[in-house]
Amino acid sequence: MSGRGIGVAGALFAAIDAGPKTWEEGGLWRRRPAVRLYRWRRSLQAAVVLLVAAAAILLVPLLVLATGLVAYPWSLLVQMVDVDAGHRLATGYSGLIARAFSPGMLPTYIPRLVTFVLGLAVLVLVAAALRPIPREKRRGHRERGPWWTRLVGSPWCAAPGLQHFRQALWQLFRGPVNAKEPSSSELGKRYVELLAENLGQPGFRELIVTTLDLESRTDLIFAMIAEQRRERFFHRGHSDAKASRHQEGASRHKVETPPYERPGDLVDLAGTGRGQVLDALAGALSLPVLTEPHLIAFSPESYWKGETHRSCDRPAAIDRLLHELVVSGVEQVIVVSACSDRSAPHRLSRPYGTLESRLSEHLSAAEASAVRDGVAAQASRFQGVFLIQPAHNPVGPFDFKGAYDERSDRFQSLEELVDRGYEDAYRQFIEPVVGGTD
């Protein structure tokens, strides 16, 4: 099983024979209320609430004046019954408005309240920017930059999504026992032990996932490979050099390492990277710029000698994944993508202009292009490459509650998207490929 981005979560579950947990009722994508993988940072949420409160305070004078739309017609109706009572009602209301807008009332208190609320919003952002990193989350000692650059910083947080997948994995391990959830490192070690002990058994599969290392500017490949191919996969450069020297004899032939195969790219989940399964997941869930990069602390015995690197997702990493599958000995690949094919005319969609819709549109286009280019570039290296993708999908990467489909004039939920994916797999692969073989 292999994946990048949200595909890392699916690969982690499918590799340990827990694929149904991703689509069954009450699973990862069929929960009520609908799961949200990202949220705005707490400080930004508080600042926005305070800004809304300041705007509401500014509307108070207008609302006070708007009460005249009710008071004066009511006084007119009262005058039809009792002229003096209606006159007193209108006069009393006029006096009330006059007192409300006197120098010591609304003109004095409204500016003060607005200034206080806006100052409180700025104070919340400054406090969040100056807040030290908790000791349990502190990795490395590098500065995060000037404090004023962190007033807004990355607006989103990927913590809800990571916690969602962690809880789902922990439920698989704890069973009916109500035990405390372990740390990410400990849970990752339990995952690796389960996978390593059952590789080769029905439902258990080798694992290759990726995330981008911002420090080394290359992809990190987290892999769990069967023992008979593990040495060749993780030490491919050394073994190729030995074979070349053996064949060439005394010649001084220099073996060039392919550009993909650089030292430090590979993380052996059965070795020095034993507790870093959830680091791979957290890095894959981290969006460039919009979320803070995930910090991966490497083992002192690893190639990076205990360094801490920042990581995030890279939509174009499918080409690298396909390359790693070739090296691992895979001969046939099934590529699954939720991005629909728009290579024909009359398939335009209306942009909504929100931050989520713009980011969703960009990520969908980048992934669709990466899938198309990656499959075209690597297809000749496999005996068979099968692509499964929807003909039409209105649900974007961040539409966790579903989306309105303009073409069919109806709302499409995330659960329905899962059902359509099953149908696409049956129609595009099972019937023509599995059912068509002799």
N, C-alpha and C positions, 0 to 999 in steps of 0.2 A: 504494500500500500504506500502511495506517495501523494504528497500534496504541498500546497503553499497557501498562504492566506487562511481563509476559513476552511479550506480543504485540509489543513493540518488537523483540525479537530475531528473531521470525519475519518481521516486516516488513522488517528490514534485509537478511535473506538473500533473501527473495522479490523485493525490488526490483531485485536485480542478477542475476536469473535463477539463483539458487542455492536455490530452494525445496526441491528434493529432498534437500539436505543436512540438512534438519530432520527428515526421516522415513525416509530410506533406511538400510540396514544400516550401522552404524558412524557414523551421523550424530549430530546433536545429542541425540536422545532414544533412540537405539538403541545404547548403548555398554555394555561390560562392563569393570569394574564400573559400576553405575549412577551417573550423575553427580549430585552434590549441589551445589546453587547456593549454599547457606548453611552456615556452620559456627559453632560457638561461638567466642568470642574466645579466643586462646591463653592469656591470663592466667586467664580463668575456667576453661578446661580444666585448667590446672595446679593451680588452687586446688581444684577438685573432686577431682582425683586425690589431693591431699594430705589432703583431708577424708576420703576413703575409706580412705586409709592410717591416719589417726588412729582411725577407727572399727574397723579391723582390729586395731590395737594394743590397743584396749580389750577386744577379744574374746579376747586371748591367755590371760588367766587362766581364762576359761570353757572354752577348748579344752584347757587343761592338766587341768582337772578332768574334762573329758569323756573323757580317756584311760582313766579308771577303768572306763568301760563295757566296755573291752576287757581291761584288766589283771586285774581281779578275776575275771571268768569264766574267763580263761586260767589263773590260779593255781588255781582250783577244779578245772579239768580236770587240771592237773599233779598236784594232791594225790591224785587217783584212782589215779595211777601211783606217785608218790613223795610221801609226806606231808611229809617234811622239805623237799624241793625246793619244793613248792607253798607251804609256810609261809614259806620264805626269799624267794620271789618276791613274795608279798603284803607281807611286812614291808619289803623293799627298796623297793617302789613307794610304800608309805606314807611311808617316810623321804624319798624323792625329792620327794613332794608337800609334805611339811613344810618341806624346805629351800627349795623354790621359793617358798613363801609366807612365808618368814622375813622379818624387817624389812629386811634388806639386799638382798633379791632383787626379786621382782615388785612388791611394794607400793612400792618406791622407784623402780625404773626405769620402770614403766608410766606413772605420772603425768608423769615428766620427758620421756619420749619423746612422749607426747600433746601436752604443752605446746609442745615444740620443733616438732613437725609443724604444729600449728595456727598458731604464730607464723610459720613459714615460709610458710604459705598467705596470711596477712595481708600479709607482706612482699612476696610476689609481686604482690598486688593493688595495694599502695601503689607499688611500683616501676613497674607499668604505668600508674598514674594520673599519676606524676610524670615519666614518660618524655617528652622533648621530641619534637616532630614533626620527622621527617627533612627536611633542606633541600629535597630534590627533591619532597617532598609538601607543603611549606609554601605555603599560598596565603592571603594576607592576614595581618594581625597581630592580629586580635581574639582575646581570651582565650577559652579553652574553659570558663570557669567555675572555681569552687573545686576544688582537687584532690580533696577528699574526695567530691565528687559524681561523680567518675569511677572510684571504686573498683569499682563494678559497671557503671555506664553502660549503653550499648546492648549487650545480651548477644550479639547475632549479628553476623556479618561477611559481607558480600556479595562479598568478593574471589574466592572459588572460582568463583562463577557468572560474574563478569565475565571472569576469566581463561579460563574454558571457552569463552565466545563469542569472545573475542579470538583464541584459538588457532585456532578454526574459521574465522574470517574470514581470518587470516593464511595458513592453508593454501590458501585460494582464490587469494590473490595471489602467493604464492611458488612455487606449483606443485611440481615435483620438486626444486627447488633448496633446499638446506639452509642458508638464510640466517637471520641473527639477526632476531628479532621487533622491529619498530620501536616507538617510543613511541606512546601512545594518540593524540596529536595527529597524528603522521605517518601512522599507519594510517588515521585518519579522513580525512585529506586524500587518500590513495590511493583510499579508498572513494568519496569525492565525485567525484574525477576520472573514475573508471570509470563511475559512474552518469551524470555529466553528458555524457560523450562518447557514451554509448549510449542516452540517452533517445529514445524513439520506435522503437527496435529491438525485435524480438520478445523477450519475456521481461523487458525492463527497464521499470520503472514509476516514476512519481513517488512521492515519499515524504513522509508527514506523521506524526510521532510526538510524544508529549507526556510531560512530567513536571511535577511541582509545584514551583514556586519558593517556598521558605519565607520568603524575604526580601520579595518583592513580593506574596506571598499570592495568587498567580494561577498559571495554567497557562503553562508555556513550550511553545511550538509550534515544533518543529524541522522544517523543510520544505525539500524539494528539488523545485521546480516548473519545468516546461518554460519556456523563454525567452519564448514568446509570451504566457504568462499570469503570469509571475513578477512583473512590475512592478505589475500590478493586485492581486495577492495580498498583496504585502508593503507596498504603499503605498495601500491601499484608502481610508483616511481622507482622504489628500491628493487623490486622484483624484476622490473623491465630492464634496469641497468645491469643486474647480475646476469640475466639471460643474454643480454647483448654481449657482455664481456666473455661469457662462456662460448658464444658462437664465433666471436671475432678472434678469440685466442689472444695473441699478443698485441693486436692492433689497439690503438688508442681512440676508438670510436666514441664520441660524446653523444649520449642520448638526451635529446631535448624533451623537457616535460611539457605536455600539452598545456595551453593557456588556462584550461579549466582546472587542471590538477596542480594547485599550488599548495605548499605546506601550510597547515593550519586551517584549511577549508573544511576538513572532515572531522566530525566529532563522533567518536565511537560510543554509542549508548551502552554498550556492554563493557566498556573499559573506563577511561578517565572521565567520560561524560555520563556516567551512570545515573547521576541525579539531575540531569538537565533536560529531561523530556518536557517538563512544563515551561522551561525557559524557551524552548523552541516554539511552544504554543503561544506564550506571551509575546515573543518577538513577532510571530506571524500575525497576531491580532493588533499590533501597534501600527498605526497608519502614519505615513510620512508627514511631518509637520503638524498635523492635527492632533496627534497624541504624543506624549513624551516617549522617547525610545525606551525599550526595555533593557535593563542592565543585566548582562550575563557575566557571572564571575566564574572564570575557568579554574580548573584544578591546577595546583602547583606542579603536578606531574604531566600536565598537558603541554602541547606545543607553545601555548601562550604563557606558560609559567605563572599562573595565578592572576593574570591581568583581568580587568573588568572592561568589557566592550558594550557599546550601545548597539541595539539591533532593532529592525523594523521590517515590514513586509516589502516585497518588490514584485509587482504584478507580472513583469516580464521574466520571472524566474523559471517558467515552464521549460524553456529551452535547456537550462542547466539540469533540471530534474530529469528530462528525457536522456540527457547525456549520462547521468549517473545510473539510470536504469540500464543503459547499454553496458556500462562497465560492470554492473552487478550480475549480468548474465540474462537479463530479461529479453525474451524474443518477441513477445506480443504485448501491446499496450492498449488499454481502453482509457481514453481521455474524456473526462466528464467536465462540462462547463455549463453554468447557468446563463451565460451570455448568448443571446439569440443572434442569428445570422441576419445581417441587414445589407447583403450584397445586391439586393434587387431594389428598383425604385418604388416609390409610394409607401415607404416605411418610416416616414418622419414622425417624431413625437414632439409634443409641446413641452418646452422647458418651464419649470415652475419658479425658478429664480432663487429658491432657498439654498442655504449652504449645503444641506444634506443632498438635495437633488443635483446640485452642480457637481459635488464630489462623487455622487453615485454615477452620474453620467460619464465623468472622466474615468473612473475605475472600470466601469463596464466596457468602455471603448478600448482602454488600455489592455484589459484582459482578453477581449475578443481578438484584438490584433496580435497579442502575444501567443495566444493559442493557435491562431492561423499560421503565423510565421514559425513557431516552434515545431508544429506538426510537419510543415512543409520542409523544414531544414533537417529534421531527424528521422523522417519516415523511412528513408532508404536504409537506415541502420537496423531496422526491425523486420521481422518476417510479416508482421501485420500491425497496423495502427488503426484503431477504430474510434471515431469521434462521436460522442453523444452530446447534443445540445438542442435546446428548444427552438422551434421555428418562430415563436413569439413569446416574450416574457415581459410583462409590464412591471413585475416586482423587482425593484432595484436592490443593491447591496445593503441598504439601511432601512428598507421598508419592512420592519419586523412585524408590523400590524397588518401588512398587506398594502395594496395600492389600487387605485381606480384605473381601470382599463378603458381608454377612450375608444379603442377599436370595437370592443364588444359592449360598451356603455354599461359596465357593471363593475363591482368591486371584486378583486381577486385576493384571496388570503394566502398566507404563507403555507398553510396546510394544503391548499389546492395546488400550490406550486410543487410541493413534495409529491403529490399524486401525479401531476403531469410529468415529473421527472421519471417516475416509475414507468409511465406509459411510453415516454420517449425511449427509455432503455429497452423496453420490450419491442418497440417498433423499429428502432434503428440498429439494434444489435442482436437481440435474442432471436427474433423471427428470421432476418436475412442471413445471419452468420451462424448461430448455433442451430437453428432449425433448418438451415439450408445445407448443412454438411451431410455427407453420406456416411 
